[in-house]
């Protein structure tokens, strides 16, 4: 039972550290680049605790909300790009030497403790969408997204409070 509680606590902590749905900042988030009046590129950066699925969902959510903020009800995806930024850091090892007095031998003795270098690899997911927004459902071929439906679907999935 203790092991289950420990695993649950660690999982909850990791989820709590994942990038929130927020403007881009130190821990990641979304940003956008307007390419024309109705075409925008949406970027989302996750941190090392963020899943690729969460990153992709939040990019799609931002596309829906950006469309709605601009008065558009539908959008199509022109281009998508998902990748992972991987970085590796190695900390140097060290040796610590201490001396202590041995009362039996009546001499000072030296003790060395060495730590090995450690390598940590982090994976930070990224997602990018270029979308074209429409004021009503266009009569075109391809996958057309209803911005309201996408917004509500993803907000429900992540249990976001209504704004």
Secondary structure as the mmCIF struct_conf table of DSSP 4:
data_model
#
loop_
_struct_conf.conf_type_id
_struct_conf.id
_struct_conf.beg_label_comp_id
_struct_conf.beg_label_asym_id
_struct_conf.beg_label_seq_id
_struct_conf.end_label_comp_id
_struct_conf.end_label_asym_id
_struct_conf.end_label_seq_id
HELX_RH_AL_P HELX_RH_AL_P1 UNK A 2 UNK A 17
BEND BEND1 UNK A 18 UNK A 18
HELX_LH_PP_P HELX_LH_PP_P1 UNK A 19 UNK A 20
BEND BEND2 UNK A 21 UNK A 21
STRN STRN1 UNK A 23 UNK A 23
BEND BEND3 UNK A 24 UNK A 24
STRN STRN2 UNK A 25 UNK A 25
TURN_TY1_P TURN_TY1_P1 UNK A 26 UNK A 27
STRN STRN3 UNK A 28 UNK A 28
STRN STRN4 UNK A 29 UNK A 36
TURN_TY1_P TURN_TY1_P2 UNK A 37 UNK A 38
STRN STRN5 UNK A 39 UNK A 45
TURN_TY1_P TURN_TY1_P3 UNK A 48 UNK A 49
HELX_RH_AL_P HELX_RH_AL_P2 UNK A 52 UNK A 69
TURN_TY1_P TURN_TY1_P4 UNK A 70 UNK A 71
STRN STRN6 UNK A 74 UNK A 91
HELX_LH_PP_P HELX_LH_PP_P2 UNK A 92 UNK A 93
STRN STRN7 UNK A 94 UNK A 102
TURN_TY1_P TURN_TY1_P5 UNK A 103 UNK A 106
STRN STRN8 UNK A 107 UNK A 115
STRN STRN9 UNK A 118 UNK A 134
BEND BEND4 UNK A 135 UNK A 136
BEND BEND5 UNK A 139 UNK A 139
BEND BEND6 UNK A 141 UNK A 142
STRN STRN10 UNK A 145 UNK A 146
HELX_RH_AL_P HELX_RH_AL_P3 UNK A 147 UNK A 157
TURN_TY1_P TURN_TY1_P6 UNK A 158 UNK A 159
HELX_LH_PP_P HELX_LH_PP_P3 UNK A 160 UNK A 162
#
